[in-house]
Amino acid sequence: DLGREHHGDRRSIASAMAHPKLSVTMTNYNYGEYLPRAIESILRQSFTDFELIIVDNASTDDSPEIISRYAAGDDRVRPILRSENQGALASLREGCDLARGEYRVHVDADDWIITDDAFEHQVAHLDAHPTMAFTYSCMVQIGPDDELIWVSHPYGGDRHLSGGEALEAILSFTLNHSGTMLRLDAYRAIGGYAEGLPQVDDMDLAARLCAQGTVGYLDRQLYAFRQHGTNANARPELGVVTEQFLPVIEAALDGPAGDQIPDRELVRRRVVRRALLHLPTRHVFSGQPRIGWRLWLESLRARPRDTLLQRQTVALVARTLLGERLYATATGRPAHG
């Protein structure tokens, strides 16, 4: 009876299914090896007034069987098993279209929730601040063998921020798709996920939500983002910086939330420089220097001065030449960047 022992005392099944406070969405394609951990981390949450919508995108592994078993054991699980692959974006939109809650949080099938009270904290944060469009926590990146890679702390402590105040951190890749809890009415007001942004659809969505209200940040390790060789963004195509990163940044800073920033051009320079070396750093420091330097050359062509004249470029050269262990020994910095 998978997950049923974690229900606790909750409202009647009929009422909860019709009007859950929270909709949890999950999209999956051939992540059967990760699914049980992800699903169980949701079902054991102390906050129980939720539905879990799992959209399986025509997986060819044992994912449909796994999802069906959990659905049979817990009435909150709503399986959507597609016979044809409709693409990741369509699955994300479908999950939100089907959502019946006031709030929505997404958990990728290869990620998981670290603490049993994550939903409880986030729902309380949104309940306490009616103008808050969404809330998120620090990003915890985990390697394929569950080793901790790094944790981002964009702020020192919990925050309730204006959209403009939150925008720089969001445009600096500190927000993870898994674990961002938003108001569904705010999501629908902006038309949901945009087309053509597979590498930054989460960042673009959050940046546009900043114009819909305030933003909450919980300085806690609530969700684990698993980095592995089959992540959707593991091998980005050329053009991602010029066709996705930079246009999203420019649109966000030129929009209503950007109007709230006193020194917008200073923030623009900072976030653009970070964006130029974000993917090169990720790949060079994860042992994929060829991909990293290919992406670095793309950034160099797009913004030569901003790419070349950065301290982080020196770090990339050192990490490539010295390797993981020597770099860590010589610099006293983590080998993962």
Phi, psi and chi 1 to 4 in degrees:
 res  aa     phi    psi   chi1   chi2   chi3   chi4
   1 ASP       -   79.8 -167.9    4.6      -      -
   2 LEU   -66.6  123.2  -62.1  172.4      -      -
   3 GLY    82.4  -16.7      -      -      -      -
   4 ARG   -66.3  -29.9 -170.2  174.4  -68.5  -80.7
   5 GLU   -68.8  -11.2   67.5  -88.0   21.8      -
   6 HIS   -96.2    3.0  -58.0  -57.1      -      -
   7 HIS   -63.0  -44.3  -74.5 -166.8      -      -
   8 GLY    69.8 -167.1      -      -      -      -
   9 ASP   -87.1  113.9  -66.0  -35.0      -      -
  10 ARG  -132.1  172.7   66.5 -178.4 -167.6  -88.3
  11 ARG   -62.1  168.9  -60.6 -175.4  -49.0  168.9
  12 SER   -56.7  148.4   71.1      -      -      -
  13 ILE   -58.4  -43.6  -67.9  173.1      -      -
  14 ALA   -61.8  -44.4      -      -      -      -
  15 SER   -67.3  -43.8  175.4      -      -      -
  16 ALA   -64.4  -39.9      -      -      -      -
  17 MET   -68.6  -34.5  -71.1  -62.7  -70.5      -
  18 ALA   -77.6  -39.0      -      -      -      -
  19 HIS  -138.6   65.1  -57.3  -72.2      -      -
  20 PRO   -70.5  149.6   28.1  -35.2      -      -
  21 LYS   -67.2  -38.2  179.7   77.7  168.7 -178.3
  22 LEU  -127.5  136.4  173.3   65.7      -      -
  23 SER  -108.0  124.9  -67.0      -      -      -
  24 VAL  -104.2  126.2 -174.5      -      -      -
  25 THR  -111.7  146.5   61.0      -      -      -
  26 MET  -142.7  133.8  177.7 -179.2  -68.6      -
  27 THR  -114.1  145.4   54.7      -      -      -
  28 ASN  -145.2  140.4  175.6   71.0      -      -
  29 TYR  -146.0  106.3  177.7   69.3      -      -
  30 ASN    59.6   35.6  -75.4  -10.6      -      -
  31 TYR  -108.2   36.6  -82.9  163.2      -      -
  32 GLY   -56.1  -33.2      -      -      -      -
  33 GLU   -68.9  -21.9   63.8  179.2  -54.3      -
  34 TYR  -101.7  -20.6  -57.4  126.8      -      -
  35 LEU   -55.5  -48.0  -92.2  171.9      -      -
  36 PRO   -56.3  -43.2  -28.5   37.5      -      -
  37 ARG   -64.7  -42.6 -173.9  173.8 -167.2  175.2
  38 ALA   -63.7  -48.0      -      -      -      -
  39 ILE   -66.2  -45.6  -66.1  172.8      -      -
  40 GLU   -64.2  -32.8  -71.5  171.5   15.2      -
  41 SER   -66.6  -24.4   74.3      -      -      -
  42 ILE   -81.2  -47.2  -66.0  168.1      -      -
  43 LEU   -67.2  -21.8  -62.2 -178.2      -      -
  44 ARG   -93.5   10.9   67.1  168.0  174.9 -102.8
  45 GLN   -64.4  142.3  -72.6  -65.6  -58.3      -
  46 SER   -66.8  -32.0   57.2      -      -      -
  47 PHE   -82.6  120.5 -180.0   87.7      -      -
  48 THR  -112.6   -5.3   58.5      -      -      -
  49 ASP   -84.7   70.3 -174.2   10.2      -      -
  50 PHE  -144.9  162.6   65.1   82.0      -      -
  51 GLU  -114.7  149.4   61.0  178.8  -10.9      -
  52 LEU  -118.2  109.9  170.3   56.0      -      -
  53 ILE   -99.5  114.4  -57.2  167.2      -      -
  54 ILE  -110.8  114.6  -52.9  177.7      -      -
  55 VAL  -100.6  110.0 -177.9      -      -      -
  56 ASP   -95.2  127.2 -176.9   78.7      -      -
  57 ASN   -95.2   58.8 -146.8   -0.6      -      -
  58 ALA    60.3   48.8      -      -      -      -
  59 SER   -61.2  147.7  -70.0      -      -      -
  60 THR  -105.9    0.4   57.4      -      -      -
  61 ASP   -95.9 -155.8   64.9   -0.3      -      -
  62 ASP   -89.0   15.9   60.1  -12.1      -      -
  63 SER   -56.0  -48.0  -68.4      -      -      -
  64 PRO   -58.1  -38.9  -26.3   36.7      -      -
  65 GLU   -66.7  -41.5  -69.2   77.9   14.0      -
  66 ILE   -62.5  -47.7  -66.8  171.3      -      -
  67 ILE   -61.4  -43.1  -65.2  167.1      -      -
  68 SER   -63.5  -36.7  -64.8      -      -      -
  69 ARG   -64.2  -43.4  -72.4 -156.6  -53.1  -90.0
  70 TYR   -67.8  -36.7  -80.4   97.5      -      -
  71 ALA   -64.7  -36.7      -      -      -      -
  72 ALA   -68.9  -25.6      -      -      -      -
  73 GLY   -96.4   -8.1      -      -      -      -
  74 ASP  -149.8  120.2 -164.9  -54.0      -      -
  75 ASP   -68.9  -12.8  -61.5  -67.0      -      -
  76 ARG   -78.6  -16.2  -65.2  171.9  -63.5  178.3
  77 VAL   -83.6  123.3 -179.2      -      -      -
  78 ARG  -113.7   99.0  -62.4  174.7   58.9 -168.7
  79 PRO   -81.2  133.5   29.4  -32.0      -      -
  80 ILE  -120.5   99.9  -49.6  -63.4      -      -
  81 LEU  -103.8  103.2  -54.1  178.8      -      -
  82 ARG   -82.7  141.5  -67.9  -66.7  170.3 -145.7
  83 SER   -89.4  -15.0   57.9      -      -      -
  84 GLU  -128.7  142.9  -65.5 -176.2    3.6      -
  85 ASN   -73.5  116.6 -167.3  -47.6      -      -
  86 GLN  -101.2    0.3   60.4 -176.9   -7.4      -
  87 GLY    92.0  154.3      -      -      -      -
  88 ALA   -63.6  -43.5      -      -      -      -
  89 LEU   -63.0  -44.4  177.9   61.0      -      -
  90 ALA   -62.3  -36.1      -      -      -      -
  91 SER   -68.4  -40.9  -66.3      -      -      -
  92 LEU   -60.8  -45.7  -75.8  170.4      -      -
  93 ARG   -65.2  -39.3  -74.4  179.1  167.0  170.5
  94 GLU   -62.4  -42.8 -177.7  174.4   20.3      -
  95 GLY   -58.8  -42.1      -      -      -      -
  96 CYS   -70.9  -36.0  -68.7      -      -      -
  97 ASP   -64.3  -34.4  -70.2  -16.5      -      -
  98 LEU   -83.5  -13.9  -67.4  170.8      -      -
  99 ALA   -64.2  135.1      -      -      -      -
 100 ARG  -112.4    4.5  -62.3  177.6  -67.1 -159.1
 101 GLY   -87.2  174.2      -      -      -      -
 102 GLU   -80.2  -37.5  179.6 -179.8   -4.8      -
 103 TYR  -115.9  159.9  -52.3  142.8      -      -
 104 ARG  -138.6  138.0  174.3  -99.6 -169.8  174.9
 105 VAL  -131.5  141.7   65.5      -      -      -
 106 HIS  -107.3  140.2 -177.1   77.6      -      -
 107 VAL  -130.0  114.4 -179.7      -      -      -
 108 ASP   -64.4  149.2  -76.6  -32.4      -      -
 109 ALA   -65.7  -20.1      -      -      -      -
 110 ASP   -99.4    3.6   53.0  -20.4      -      -
 111 ASP  -105.0 -178.6  -62.3  -20.3      -      -
 112 TRP  -158.6  166.5   72.8   92.8      -      -
 113 ILE   -95.2  127.7  -51.6  174.8      -      -
 114 ILE   -75.8  -43.9  -62.2  171.2      -      -
 115 THR  -110.0  152.8   67.9      -      -      -
 116 ASP   -79.0   -7.6  -66.7   -9.7      -      -
 117 ASP  -114.4   19.2   57.9    0.0      -      -
 118 ALA   -60.8  -50.0      -      -      -      -
 119 PHE   -59.7  -42.0  -69.7  174.3      -      -
 120 GLU   -57.9  -46.2 -175.5  177.7  -19.9      -
 121 HIS   -65.7  -43.8  -73.5  -59.6      -      -
 122 GLN   -70.9  -42.4  -70.6  178.9  -71.4      -
 123 VAL   -61.5  -42.3  168.8      -      -      -
 124 ALA   -61.3  -37.7      -      -      -      -
 125 HIS   -63.7  -44.9 -148.7 -160.9      -      -
 126 LEU   -69.8  -40.3  -73.6  166.3      -      -
 127 ASP   -61.1  -38.1  -77.5  -12.6      -      -
 128 ALA   -73.9  -18.4      -      -      -      -
 129 HIS  -131.3   89.3  -57.7  -72.9      -      -
 130 PRO   -60.5  -20.2  -23.7   34.3      -      -
 131 THR   -89.8   -1.5   63.3      -      -      -
 132 MET   -76.1  124.0 -172.4  177.7  -74.0      -
 133 ALA   -80.0  -36.7      -      -      -      -
 134 PHE  -161.1  164.0   69.0   94.2      -      -
 135 THR  -138.1  146.5 -177.3      -      -      -
 136 TYR  -145.1  173.0   70.6  108.6      -      -
 137 SER  -126.9  178.8   60.1      -      -      -
 138 CYS   -63.7  148.2   58.4      -      -      -
 139 MET   -84.5  127.8 -175.9 -172.7  -66.1      -
 140 VAL  -115.1  109.6 -177.7      -      -      -
 141 GLN   -97.7  127.5 -172.1  174.9  105.5      -
 142 ILE  -118.1  140.7  -55.8  -65.5      -      -
 143 GLY   -80.8  177.3      -      -      -      -
 144 PRO   -62.3  -24.0   18.2  -29.3      -      -
 145 ASP  -104.7   26.1  -62.0  -41.1      -      -
 146 ASP    68.5   15.0  -75.3    1.5      -      -
 147 GLU   -78.6  142.7   71.6  -83.7   17.8      -
 148 LEU   -74.1  125.6  178.2   65.7      -      -
 149 ILE   -94.7  -55.5  -62.4  177.3      -      -
 150 TRP  -165.3  163.8   59.9  -87.1      -      -
 151 VAL  -129.2  129.4 -180.0      -      -      -
 152 SER   -94.0  137.2   73.6      -      -      -
 153 HIS  -129.6   81.9  -70.4  -81.7      -      -
 154 PRO   -64.0  -22.8   21.1  -31.6      -      -
 155 TYR  -134.9  150.5  -54.0  101.0      -      -
 156 GLY   -89.0   82.2      -      -      -      -
 157 GLY   114.5  169.5      -      -      -      -
 158 ASP   -64.1  149.2  -64.1   -6.4      -      -
 159 ARG  -140.4  149.6  -68.3  -72.6 -172.3  -86.9
 160 HIS  -124.9  106.4 -179.9 -156.9      -      -
 161 LEU  -115.6  152.2  -53.3  156.4      -      -
 162 SER   -69.8  161.3   70.6      -      -      -
 163 GLY   -58.1  -39.8      -      -      -      -
 164 GLY   -66.0  -39.8      -      -      -      -
 165 GLU   -64.6  -34.5  -70.3  171.9  -36.2      -
 166 ALA   -81.0  -18.5      -      -      -      -
 167 LEU   -63.1  -42.1 -161.1   54.4      -      -
 168 GLU   -61.2  -45.9  179.6  173.6    1.5      -
 169 ALA   -62.8  -39.6      -      -      -      -
 170 ILE   -66.8  -39.3  -71.3  165.2      -      -
 171 LEU   -77.2   -2.0  -64.2  176.6      -      -
 172 SER  -105.2   20.6  -61.2      -      -      -
 173 PHE    64.6   38.8  -56.4   92.2      -      -
 174 THR  -102.3    0.5   63.1      -      -      -
 175 LEU  -110.0  134.0  176.2  143.0      -      -
 176 ASN  -104.0  144.2 -172.2   33.4      -      -
 177 HIS   -59.1  -50.4 -161.4 -171.1      -      -
 178 SER   -65.3  124.7  -70.8      -      -      -
 179 GLY   100.7   -5.6      -      -      -      -
 180 THR   -81.1  113.9  -60.6      -      -      -
 181 MET  -102.3  124.3 -172.4  177.2  -70.5      -
 182 LEU  -127.5  162.8   52.9   80.8      -      -
 183 ARG   -80.7  127.9  -68.1 -176.1 -170.2  -85.0
 184 LEU   -66.4  -29.6  -84.5  165.0      -      -
 185 ASP   -68.1  -34.1   57.5   -2.9      -      -
 186 ALA   -69.0  -41.1      -      -      -      -
 187 TYR   -58.2  -46.2  167.2   88.3      -      -
 188 ARG   -70.5  -29.9  -71.2  163.2 -179.2  148.2
 189 ALA   -64.5  -28.2      -      -      -      -
 190 ILE  -100.6    5.0   61.7  171.6      -      -
 191 GLY    83.4   11.1      -      -      -      -
 192 GLY    73.3 -153.9      -      -      -      -
 193 TYR   -67.5  141.9  -69.7   96.2      -      -
 194 ALA   -87.7  157.9      -      -      -      -
 195 GLU   -78.1  151.6  -66.5  -83.9    0.6      -
 196 GLY    74.3   22.4      -      -      -      -
 197 LEU  -130.7   56.8  -59.8  170.9      -      -
 198 PRO   -63.9  -26.2   22.2  -33.8      -      -
 199 GLN   -84.2  -23.2  -68.1  -75.2  -32.6      -
 200 VAL  -137.7   29.7  -74.2      -      -      -
 201 ASP   -62.7  -33.8   49.4    6.5      -      -
 202 ASP   -70.2  -42.8   51.6  -12.9      -      -
 203 MET   -65.6  -42.9 -174.2  172.2   79.1      -
 204 ASP   -61.0  -44.2  170.2   72.7      -      -
 205 LEU   -61.5  -47.2 -178.8   69.2      -      -
 206 ALA   -64.0  -39.7      -      -      -      -
 207 ALA   -62.9  -40.4      -      -      -      -
 208 ARG   -72.4  -31.2  -72.3 -176.2  -70.8  121.1
 209 LEU   -67.4  -24.1  -77.4  169.9      -      -
 210 CYS   -59.6  -24.9  -75.8      -      -      -
 211 ALA   -82.7   -6.4      -      -      -      -
 212 GLN   -96.6   -8.1  -64.2  -64.6  -52.1      -
 213 GLY   166.3 -160.9      -      -      -      -
 214 THR   -86.3  174.6   58.4      -      -      -
 215 VAL  -130.8  135.6  175.4      -      -      -
 216 GLY  -105.1  141.4      -      -      -      -
 217 TYR  -129.8  127.5  169.5   75.4      -      -
 218 LEU  -108.1  117.7  -64.7  170.6      -      -
 219 ASP   -82.2   63.8 -163.3   34.3      -      -
 220 ARG  -139.6  153.1  -50.4  176.1 -166.7 -167.1
 221 GLN   -89.2   95.1  -63.0 -176.1   29.8      -
 222 LEU  -105.8  -36.5  -59.2 -178.4      -      -
 223 TYR  -127.2  141.1  -64.2   82.4      -      -
 224 ALA  -103.4  127.4      -      -      -      -
 225 PHE  -101.6  114.3  163.9   57.6      -      -
 226 ARG   -87.1  123.6 -171.0 -166.4  -63.8  -85.7
 227 GLN  -100.6  121.4 -172.4   71.7   22.8      -
 228 HIS  -150.9  175.5   54.0   85.9      -      -
 229 GLY   -69.1  -15.1      -      -      -      -
 230 THR  -111.0   16.2   56.5      -      -      -
 231 ASN   -55.9  150.3  -72.5  105.0      -      -
 232 ALA   -59.7  -29.0      -      -      -      -
 233 ASN  -104.6   19.9   60.3   -1.2      -      -
 234 ALA   -65.7  -34.8      -      -      -      -
 235 ARG  -131.1   77.3  -66.4 -177.4  178.0  -85.5
 236 PRO   -65.0  144.9   24.8  -34.1      -      -
 237 GLU   -78.5  157.1  -62.2  -65.4  -33.6      -
 238 LEU   -61.1  145.8  -75.6  175.8      -      -
 239 GLY   102.0   -9.6      -      -      -      -
 240 VAL   -64.1  -36.4   65.3      -      -      -
 241 VAL   -68.7  -48.9  171.9      -      -      -
 242 THR   -78.7  -28.3   54.5      -      -      -
 243 GLU   -99.3  -16.0  -64.7  171.9   12.9      -
 244 GLN  -126.3  -60.2  -64.3 -174.9   50.5      -
 245 PHE   -57.4  -58.9  -73.1    8.1      -      -
 246 LEU   -66.0  -42.8  -62.4 -177.0      -      -
 247 PRO   -61.5  -38.9  -26.8   36.1      -      -
 248 VAL   -64.8  -42.4  165.8      -      -      -
 249 ILE   -62.3  -47.5  -72.1  169.6      -      -
 250 GLU   -63.5  -43.2  -63.6  -64.9  -14.6      -
 251 ALA   -64.5  -39.8      -      -      -      -
 252 ALA   -66.8  -44.5      -      -      -      -
 253 LEU   -73.1  -24.6  -70.0  173.1      -      -
 254 ASP   -89.4   -1.4  -70.4  -21.9      -      -
 255 GLY   -94.4 -169.9      -      -      -      -
 256 PRO   -60.4  -39.3  -22.2   32.5      -      -
 257 ALA   -68.2  -37.3      -      -      -      -
 258 GLY   -63.2  -30.2      -      -      -      -
 259 ASP   -63.6  -19.3  -69.1  -19.7      -      -
 260 GLN   -83.3   -8.2  -57.8  172.3   23.9      -
 261 ILE   -88.3  121.5  -58.6  173.9      -      -
 262 PRO   -60.6  -46.4  -23.0   33.2      -      -
 263 ASP  -113.9   73.4 -163.7  -18.6      -      -
 264 ARG   -63.4  -37.8  179.1  163.4   35.5 -173.5
 265 GLU   -69.3  -33.3  -66.7  -47.5  -53.3      -
 266 LEU   -65.6  -44.5  175.9   61.6      -      -
 267 VAL   -63.2  -40.5  169.5      -      -      -
 268 ARG   -58.0  -46.5 -169.3 -170.2  -52.8  -89.3
 269 ARG   -61.3  -42.4  -72.5 -165.4  -64.1  -87.9
 270 ARG   -65.1  -47.7  -74.1 -160.2  -64.6 -109.8
 271 VAL   -72.0  -32.2  -63.1      -      -      -
 272 VAL   -64.9  -43.4  164.4      -      -      -
 273 ARG   -62.6  -40.4  -75.0  167.5   65.0   87.5
 274 ARG   -64.9  -41.5  -68.3 -178.4 -170.7  123.0
 275 ALA   -63.3  -37.0      -      -      -      -
 276 LEU   -61.7  -34.3  -68.6  168.8      -      -
 277 LEU  -111.2    7.0  -66.0 -171.5      -      -
 278 HIS   -61.8  -56.4  173.0   69.4      -      -
 279 LEU   -70.4  -41.9  -74.1  176.8      -      -
 280 PRO   -55.2  -41.5  -29.0   36.9      -      -
 281 THR   -65.8  -44.9  -62.5      -      -      -
 282 ARG   -56.5  -45.0  170.9 -176.2  -71.6 -177.3
 283 HIS   -81.2  -39.4  -71.0  -78.5      -      -
 284 VAL   -62.4  -43.7  167.7      -      -      -
 285 PHE   -79.9   -8.2  -81.8   83.1      -      -
 286 SER  -103.7   16.4   64.0      -      -      -
 287 GLY    82.5   22.9      -      -      -      -
 288 GLN  -124.0   63.2  -61.4  174.5  -54.8      -
 289 PRO   -63.6  -32.6   21.9  -33.2      -      -
 290 ARG   -63.8  -44.5  -71.4 -170.9  177.3 -176.8
 291 ILE   -64.7  -43.9  -62.7  174.6      -      -
 292 GLY   -59.5  -46.2      -      -      -      -
 293 TRP   -74.5  -28.4  -75.5  107.5      -      -
 294 ARG   -62.1  -42.2  174.1  171.7   59.6   82.6
 295 LEU   -70.8  -33.9  -67.0  163.6      -      -
 296 TRP   -62.5  -41.3 -176.1   88.3      -      -
 297 LEU   -63.6  -35.8  -73.6  172.6      -      -
 298 GLU   -62.1  -44.7  179.6 -166.9  -13.4      -
 299 SER   -64.5  -38.3  -66.0      -      -      -
 300 LEU   -61.1  -42.8 -178.5   68.8      -      -
 301 ARG   -66.7  -34.9  -73.3 -168.8  -70.7  -91.3
 302 ALA   -74.4  -46.2      -      -      -      -
 303 ARG  -140.0   81.2  -58.4  -74.4 -179.9   94.9
 304 PRO   -56.2  -51.9  -22.1   32.0      -      -
 305 ARG   -65.6  -46.7 -177.0  179.9  179.1   85.9
 306 ASP   -66.6  -25.2  -73.9  -27.3      -      -
 307 THR   -84.0  -46.5  -58.6      -      -      -
 308 LEU   -72.2  -42.4 -170.6   61.0      -      -
 309 LEU   -91.9   57.7  -59.7 -178.7      -      -
 310 GLN  -128.6  141.6  -77.3 -158.4   53.3      -
 311 ARG   -60.4  -32.1 -174.6  177.8  -58.7  174.1
 312 GLN   -66.5  -28.6 -172.3   63.9    7.9      -
 313 THR   -63.7  -38.8  -71.9      -      -      -
 314 VAL   -62.6  -40.5  177.5      -      -      -
 315 ALA   -63.2  -37.9      -      -      -      -
 316 LEU   -65.0  -41.4  -66.2  177.7      -      -
 317 VAL   -62.7  -46.2  172.7      -      -      -
 318 ALA   -63.3  -43.6      -      -      -      -
 319 ARG   -64.9  -36.1  175.9   63.2  173.8   79.5
 320 THR   -69.1  -44.1  -58.0      -      -      -
 321 LEU   -75.3  -38.9  -65.0  177.5      -      -
 322 LEU   -87.8  -26.3  -63.7  176.1      -      -
 323 GLY    83.3  176.0      -      -      -      -
 324 GLU   -63.9  -54.0 -179.4  177.2  -11.5      -
 325 ARG   -70.2  -46.2  -67.5 -176.1  179.8  179.3
 326 LEU   -64.4  -37.1  -76.5  177.2      -      -
 327 TYR   -61.4  -47.2  175.8   85.0      -      -
 328 ALA   -62.1  -39.7      -      -      -      -
 329 THR   -68.3  -43.9  -59.4      -      -      -
 330 ALA   -72.4  -33.6      -      -      -      -
 331 THR  -104.3  -19.4   64.2      -      -      -
 332 GLY    71.7   13.6      -      -      -      -
 333 ARG  -107.0  154.4  -64.5  174.2   57.2 -172.3
 334 PRO   -58.4  139.9  -21.3   31.7      -      -
 335 ALA   -67.8  -15.3      -      -      -      -
 336 HIS   -88.2   -0.1   52.0   69.3      -      -
 337 GLY    99.5      -      -      -      -      -
